[in-house]
């Protein structure tokens, strides 16, 4: 029987796989791909203090170009199950929509690509290779997932030439948007040390909270005005924690976390230097505070190429509309793949991803399968 993208979507949703529990979603996918002739490599990675994560790299063909679809079978928790209209892991079709955790983000997109591949190879010789890079660690810490699969690929002589990540990129309608880049993400934590004391005797203590307020105020000014491809960078304070339950005690220390989503006007190094300069301008004794930094992704842009041209043309052919080429939103595993090849993101409608009653129109599932099929024909025909 031909692979029905709707039925495979349902099968994947029913394979409950909430991060970090992989469930049997990889088994469902590998079974479908093996039946199409793919060579499948199940790759399990782990690191001290983290869960073992199953990943899958599957390839059909052995010559270039290698067109890769990247995605993830892990999903976020359901939230309050009693608020769902249906069992979130039943894959219910109701009112023309497919409901379930992962319907939008992004099990149905995986099913659409597999269905598109089957249609392409049915009696057709492909001029290249097709591969899938699927992780179970995208919604989690992303330590044992795509990045390590890419390392394994390089060690084993596997090269991908172009990649589509199947994230739900369309805000409201199919064909709205292709993501051709992303802003980077820098995290920071400031710890300010004080001296605990009685509030009635402030000269015997040192309150760290006013110092933290000054440090955060120094970080507040805009970083840039954006550019042709990116919206302005923004710094957001996401947490302040004192842990002081008493009304008459000066606390000993205070913590704050912030995140910066930065565009291509900054490198991690130049951004950190700018933030340190601002922090220094606050005039707080450096011995009274410490800062930790880490970067979870650099900013990047995929310039126009065969990948973008053929994907835009496929959307125009199937839907009769031209998508916006955008860099909005958060990060994705494209931040790792861009180091190996040109990469874009295009999938289903993302309006309900991570929400209660996550769902997508059944019609959009068939449209996405048609778009992937048309894209593959153009790339490998």
Secondary structure, 3 states (H helix, E strand, C coil): CCCCHHHHHHHHHHCCCECCCCCCHHHHHHHHHHHCCCEEEEEEECCCCCCCEEEEEEEECCCCCEEEEEEECCECCCCCHHHCCCCCCCCEEECCEEECCCCCCCHHHHHHHHHHHHHHHCCCCCCCEEEEEEECCCCCCCCCCHHHHHHHHHHCCCCCCEEEECCCCECCCCCCEEECEECEEEEEEEEEECECEEHHHHHHCECHHHHHHHHHHHCCCCCCCCCCCCCCCEEEEEEEECCCCCCCEECCEEEEEEEEEECCCCCHHHHHHHHHHHHHCCCCCHHHEEEEEEEEECCEECCCCHHHHHHHHHHHHHHCCCCEEECCCCCCCHHHHCCCCEEEECCCECCCCCCCCCEEEHHHHHHHHHHHHHHHHHHHC
